[in-house]
Amino acid sequence: MVSPEWALTNLTLPILKMGKTLKVIVDSPMKPGVVEELEAKTGLTVELALASATTIRELVRQVYARGAAADEERRDPVSISTALEAILEVDSPRFGISVRGLRTTAWWDDRGTIRRRALSGDWRGELDRVMMPGLGAATPVESRSEWQAELLGPGSVTPVDVSYLADESGREYLFSRRAGEASIEARFPPPSSGVLSEIRLLARSGTARFIVLVDPPALGHEILPHLPTLLLDPTWRGIYINARDQDAATEAFSLKMPDDPNSWAKELESLRAFHFDVVTVDLSGGDKAWAGSALDIASVAFLLWPTEDDVAPAHQAGIRWKLRIRQAGDELEWSLEPLHP
């Protein structure tokens, strides 16, 4: 009945329809505009039920996550190579393979969410070709064992600790990145599962446009190109736009803008035809007229914003959310809020 963006923005969610009455959960009864909108849309009489903002946000995440989980379960089986590509791209700290009869499933930890995909084809033979030692050489006769191996990826080697369990019903293989291998998550601790779920809901609805406010400012230049990997599906095609030489630019597909800020809008417009899934923009200077052009590059956009003092250009360009990242010791504090002009 309502989109996840609308539900999160208004902290409002329809929960029950009985006859001509629609019960709606809200965080405050002072929302006449929301009531009028729902009554006009449904032709029903709206009754309000109160709950905390935290409860409503969690409910919204649960409701819309069910649809995403169902979509994932219906996906066709994939090769072990495809599964490993997704696993390595998200820097999963642990992943595994479960064998039950003729059914084999790969699973991995994606920033606190467990992903599962059925495997097709000769998954064991494929894995033996990219892992040293392969399962054929290392899997013992015993029902439980551990050993070390290396996964060979394009231009990379990932050391892993392998744990093996077996009984009469099947086998379990657990792969854990060996201690000392720093992942993106180790460098930049991701947000809580709640904030992460909300960002992904907005991305799936096609309305994920954010300004990114970072404290201290230097952290913004370091973390921005990694936001797609930290927050979204790693299979999405992204581009990092920056205006000066930055070390982080070598860690993501990137494009440096010309020195003249007045030419940025035209340069950004030329990228529309590539149909990127997500864009991260690290620009400063000029009159911010480039913001609208940046949003046309992809449906998901993260724009590093210098301060919260002047967000009017961002709101006028169509951005409706602000993502705040604050460094607190070795941890990062993340928050997501609607952007008001």
N, C-alpha and C positions, 0 to 999 in steps of 0.2 A: 504493500500500500504506500510505503514511503521509501525513499532511497537512504542508504546508510549515511550519506553526507547530510541530508536533511535531519535525520534522527540525531546525529552527533552535534550538528550546529545548534539545534533547538533543544537538545536533551529531552526529547519527546519521542514516545514510541507507542503506537496502538497495540494493545495486548488482548482485547476481547471484544467480539461483536455479538450482541444479543438482540434479535429483532431489529428495531430501529435505533438502537443505542450502541455507541462505540465507546468503550472504556480505553482511556489513554493515560499512560504513566508519564508524569512530568516531575521536574525538580522544584517547581514553584507554581502556585495557582495563578500568578500574575502574568498570564500569557494569552491575552485576548486575541492577538493576531493569529496565533497558532490554532486556537479553537475555531476561529472563523474560517481559516484556510481549510482545515480538515472537514468542517461541516459543509462548506461549499463544494469540496471535492467529492465527498461521499454521500451527501444528502442525509446523513445520520445526525442524531443528537449526541454531542460529545460529553462524556462524563470524565472528570479528572481523578486520578489516583496519584498520591504523592510518594516519592522515594528520593533517596539521596542521589546527587549527581554521579557518585562513584558506582552506585548500584545500576543506574540507567546505562552508563557507558559499558559496564560489563555485560548487561543484558543485550545491548546492541551488538557487541562483539560476538556473543554466543549465537544470536539469531542469524546473523549474516555469515558467520563462519560455517554453519551447517551446510549451506549451499556450496561453499568452496570445497569443503571436505567431500561432499557427494560428487562434485565434478572430478576431483582427483581420483577417487575410487573407480570412476567409470573410464578412466583413460586406458588406452591400449597398452599392452606390455611393451617394454623397451629393452634394448640390448644392454649388457653390462657396461659397455663403453659409454652409452648415453647417460646411464645412471652415475657412473664415475665422474663424467664431465660436470654434471650438476653438483655432485658432492664436493669436488675440488674447487669449483667456482665459489661456493658459499663458505669455503674454509671450514667445513664441518669437522668438529673435534672428534666425533665418533660416528661410525656407520657400520652397517652389518648386512649379512645375507642370511635369510631363513629358508630352510628347505623342508617341505612337508610333502612327501610322496612326489607327485609330478609337478607340484606347485612350488615355485621359487620366488621370493620377494626380497627386493633390496629396500633398506630403510636408512635414513640418516637424520641427524640432528641439525635442523635448520634454525639456529638462533632460538632454541627452546621449543620449536615445533617439530614433531616427528613426521617426516615425509615417507611415504611408502609407494613403491611401484613394482608391479609384477615384472619379472624378467623373462625374456624370450630367447630362443635360439640356444646355442652352445655357450652359455654364460661362463661355464667353468673353463673351457678352452680359451675363451677370450681373456678371462682374468689371468690365466697362466702366462699369457703372452705379454702382459703389462705388469706382472708382479714377480719379484725375485726374492726368495724362491717361490715358485707357484704352488698352488694347493696340492698338485699331484706329487710334488717333491717333499712338501713339508707336513701335510696332514698325517698325523700318526694313527696307529691302530687303536690307541686308547680312546676312551670316551671323553676325555678332557685333557687339554694341553694348551701351551702358550709358546709363541716364538716371535721373532722379529723379521720384518720383510721391508721391501721398498716398492712403492708404486711409481711406475714410470709414466709421466705425463708429457705433453708437448713442451719441451724445453725445461722440464722440472723433474725432480725426484722427491717423493714424499715418504720419509721413514714412518713406519707404523708398527705398533705392537698388535699382534693377532692373538685372539683367544678363541678356542674351539670347544664346543660342547656337542655331544651326540648321544642319542638313545635309539630305541627301536622305532620311534615315530618320526625322527628327522634329525637335522643337523643345524647348528647355529655357528656363524662366524662373526666375531666382533673385531672391528679394526679401530684402533685408537691412535691418533697422531702422537708420535713419540715426544716425550718431554723435551722442551727446548726449542720446539718448532713454533715460532710465534705466528699466530693467525691474525687476520684483520680484526677479529673480535677481541684478541688479546691486546692489540694496539688501541682499539677504540671500542670499549665495552658498549654493546648495543642497548637500546632502551628496553624497558619492561615489556613483557608479553602484551600488556594492555595497550600501550602506546603503539607498539609494532602492529598489532592487529588493526587498530584504527587507521594507520597509514595505509596498510594493504587494502582495507575496505575502500578507502577513498581512491586508491590507484585502480582497483577493479571497476569502480563506478565511473572512471574517466574524468574525475574532478580533482585530481591530486596536484594542485599548484600551491607551493609553499614559499614563503620567505624563510630564510634560515638565520637566526640570531645566535651568535656564538660568543661565549665569554671563557677565556680571553680571545680577542680577535684573531690571533695567530693560529689558534686551533682550527678556525674556519677554513683557512687555506689548505690545511693538512687533511681534514676529514671530508671535505666536500666531494672530491672525486670518488670516494668510497661509499657514499650514501646509497647508491643503487645496490651494491653488494650487501651492505649492512641491513637494508630495510626492505628490499624488493626481491622479486624473482630474478636469479642471476642469468636466466636465459634472455632477459630483456636487453635489447640493443640500446646502449647509452653513449652519450658524448659529453665530455667535460670541456666547457668554454672558459678560457682564462685570458687575462690581458697582460700578463707579465710572465717571465721565466720562473717556473715553480718546480721544485723537486717532485711534487705530487703529480705533475702532469705526465711524468714518465710511467706512472702506475695505472693509468686509465687511457682509453681512447680519447684524445684531446685535440683541441684546435685553439691556437693563440690568435687573438684579435689584433688588428693593426693598432698603431700607436694613437691614431686620431679617433677619439670617442665618437665624433660626429659620423663616422663611417660604420659604426657597429651595427646599427639597425639594418642597413643594407646587407652587410656580411651575414648577419643572422638569418635574414629572409632567404638567402640563397641556400640555406640548409634544409628548408622545408621539404624539398623533393626527396630527401633521404629517408623520411618517415621513421625517425628514431622513436624508440619507446619511451625513453627518459632522457632528460637533459639536466645537467648541473652547471650553474652559471656563476663564475667568480669574477665579476666585473665591478669596477668603481670608477666614478668620474662622469662627466657629462651631465645631462639633465634627466637621466634614467628613461629617456624616450625609447631606449632599446628593450625595455622590459616586455612590452607587448610583442615585439618580434621574437624574443626568446621563447615566449610561451607557445608560439606557433610551430616550434621545432618538434615538440613531442607533447603527448597528452599528460605526461607526468613531468613536473619541473620543480627543481630546487634552486632558488636564487639566493645566494649569499647577500644579506642586507646589512649595511654598515651599522645602523642604529634603529631603534624603535621610534625615534623622534619624528621621522617623516615617512610614514607608510602609505600616504595618499597615492603616490604613483603606482605602488604595487596593487592597491585595491582597485584603482582605475583600470589597470591592465587586466584585471580578472582574477587576481590571487585572493583566496578566501581563508587561507590557513597560515599560521606561523608556527614553525618548529624551533624550539629553543633548546640549545645544548650548552650546558655549563660544566666546566671542569671542577671537580671537587676532589682534590688529592689524586689518587689513582683511578677514581671512578668518574663517570660522566652522568650528569643529571639531565634527563630529556623530558620535555613537556610539549604537548600539542594543544593549541587553542585556536578558536576562530579569529580571523583578522578583521578588525573593525576599522573603518576609515578615520 
